[in-house]
Amino acid sequence: MRGAVVHRKLRFGPFELSIGKRGLRRDVAALPLGDRALDTLIYLAERPGEVIAKKRRLATAGLAIATSQTSRAATASKRRSGA
């Protein structure tokens, strides 16, 4: 079945994660998620019961880049202030 698209859905509580359509819903409402958050959620949801090392999880989400303490602090400050 080459080229076939699989539209797998995972349900947990009131949530439904559509892997093929790349979306998360709560009951009937679509929830806005950024690409990295959605990638991480899909990655973890596809591995139930598996312990995932932090470095492996970050690498999967495209976050395995070196950052300085200063840049992390600046990013955290921006997020807290809503900028």
KEKE-3310 file (N, C-alpha, C; in steps of 0.2 Angstrom, whole numbers, plus 5000, padded with zeros to 4 digits):
npx = (5004:5008:5011:4999:4989:4988:4975:4976:4968:4969:4962:4960:4953:4943:4949:4955:4967:4972:4982:4985:4979:4984:4980:4972:4958:4946:4932:4922:4928:4942:4958:4971:4987:5005:5017:5028:5024:5013:5020:5028:5018:5012:5023:5025:5012:5012:5020:5015:5017:5031:5047:5054:5069:5075:5084:5082:5068:5068:5077:5069:5058:5065:5072:5085:5096:5110:5109:5111:5112:5108:5100:5090:5084:5080:5070:5061:5057:5051:5040:5033:5029:5021:5024)
npy = (4994:5007:5024:5027:5036:5036:5039:5039:5039:5044:5042:5049:5051:5066:5070:5069:5064:5067:5059:5058:5070:5079:5086:5091:5088:5093:5086:5092:5103:5111:5111:5124:5121:5122:5118:5111:5107:5098:5089:5083:5078:5069:5060:5055:5050:5039:5030:5022:5019:5018:5023:5039:5046:5062:5069:5062:5065:5079:5080:5074:5083:5093:5101:5100:5109:5119:5130:5146:5150:5163:5166:5157:5162:5175:5171:5164:5175:5183:5175:5175:5188:5189:5193)
npz = (5000:4995:4997:5003:5015:5032:5043:5058:5074:5091:5106:5122:5137:5137:5125:5108:5097:5081:5071:5057:5052:5059:5072:5087:5097:5109:5115:5104:5100:5092:5097:5098:5093:5093:5080:5085:5098:5094:5087:5097:5106:5097:5095:5109:5111:5102:5108:5120:5137:5136:5142:5138:5135:5140:5131:5119:5116:5115:5104:5094:5093:5087:5095:5099:5101:5105:5118:5126:5143:5145:5133:5135:5147:5142:5133:5142:5149:5140:5137:5149:5150:5140:5127)
capx = (5000:5013:5008:4993:4989:4985:4973:4975:4966:4970:4958:4962:4949:4939:4953:4956:4972:4972:4989:4985:4976:4988:4975:4970:4951:4943:4925:4921:4932:4949:4963:4977:4994:5010:5020:5033:5020:5010:5025:5030:5012:5011:5028:5024:5006:5013:5024:5012:5021:5038:5051:5058:5074:5074:5088:5079:5062:5070:5079:5063:5055:5069:5075:5092:5101:5113:5107:5115:5108:5105:5095:5084:5081:5077:5064:5056:5055:5046:5034:5030:5027:5016:5027)
capy = (5000:5013:5031:5027:5040:5033:5044:5036:5043:5041:5045:5049:5056:5070:5072:5065:5066:5064:5059:5060:5076:5083:5090:5089:5091:5091:5085:5094:5109:5110:5115:5126:5118:5124:5112:5107:5104:5093:5083:5080:5074:5063:5056:5052:5046:5033:5026:5022:5015:5018:5029:5042:5050:5069:5071:5059:5068:5085:5079:5072:5089:5098:5106:5098:5114:5122:5137:5148:5152:5170:5165:5153:5167:5180:5168:5163:5182:5185:5171:5177:5195:5189:5196)
capz = (5000:4994:4996:5007:5021:5038:5048:5065:5079:5098:5111:5129:5141:5132:5119:5102:5093:5074:5068:5050:5050:5064:5075:5093:5099:5116:5113:5097:5099:5090:5101:5094:5096:5088:5077:5090:5103:5091:5086:5104:5108:5093:5097:5115:5111:5099:5112:5127:5142:5135:5145:5133:5138:5138:5125:5113:5115:5112:5097:5090:5093:5084:5100:5101:5099:5111:5119:5132:5149:5143:5128:5139:5152:5138:5130:5147:5151:5134:5137:5155:5149:5134:5121)
cpx = (5004:5009:5001:4994:4985:4982:4971:4973:4967:4966:4960:4958:4944:4943:4954:4961:4972:4979:4990:4984:4980:4984:4973:4963:4950:4936:4925:4925:4939:4953:4969:4983:4999:5013:5024:5029:5016:5014:5027:5024:5011:5017:5027:5018:5007:5018:5021:5016:5029:5041:5055:5063:5073:5078:5084:5072:5063:5073:5074:5059:5059:5072:5082:5097:5104:5111:5110:5110:5105:5100:5089:5081:5077:5070:5059:5053:5050:5040:5030:5026:5021:5018:5028)
cpy = (5006:5019:5032:5032:5037:5039:5040:5041:5040:5045:5044:5054:5059:5072:5067:5068:5063:5065:5061:5067:5081:5088:5087:5092:5089:5091:5087:5100:5108:5114:5117:5124:5120:5117:5107:5103:5098:5087:5080:5076:5068:5058:5052:5047:5039:5028:5025:5017:5015:5024:5032:5047:5058:5071:5068:5063:5075:5085:5078:5079:5095:5103:5104:5102:5117:5129:5139:5150:5159:5170:5162:5158:5172:5177:5167:5170:5184:5182:5173:5184:5195:5192:5191)
cpz = (5000:4993:5000:5013:5026:5042:5054:5070:5086:5102:5118:5133:5136:5125:5114:5098:5086:5071:5061:5048:5055:5067:5082:5095:5106:5114:5106:5095:5097:5094:5097:5097:5090:5085:5082:5095:5100:5090:5092:5106:5104:5095:5103:5115:5107:5102:5119:5131:5141:5139:5139:5137:5135:5131:5118:5111:5112:5105:5092:5089:5089:5089:5103:5099:5105:5112:5126:5137:5148:5139:5131:5143:5148:5135:5136:5149:5146:5135:5143:5154:5143:5128:5116)
residu = (MET:ARG:GLY:ALA:VAL:VAL:HIS:ARG:LYS:LEU:ARG:PHE:GLY:PRO:PHE:GLU:LEU:SER:ILE:GLY:LYS:ARG:GLY:LEU:ARG:ARG:ASP:VAL:ALA:ALA:LEU:PRO:LEU:GLY:ASP:ARG:ALA:LEU:ASP:THR:LEU:ILE:TYR:LEU:ALA:GLU:ARG:PRO:GLY:GLU:VAL:ILE:ALA:LYS:LYS:ARG:ARG:LEU:ALA:THR:ALA:GLY:LEU:ALA:ILE:ALA:THR:SER:GLN:THR:SER:ARG:ALA:ALA:THR:ALA:SER:LYS:ARG:ARG:SER:GLY:ALA)
# end
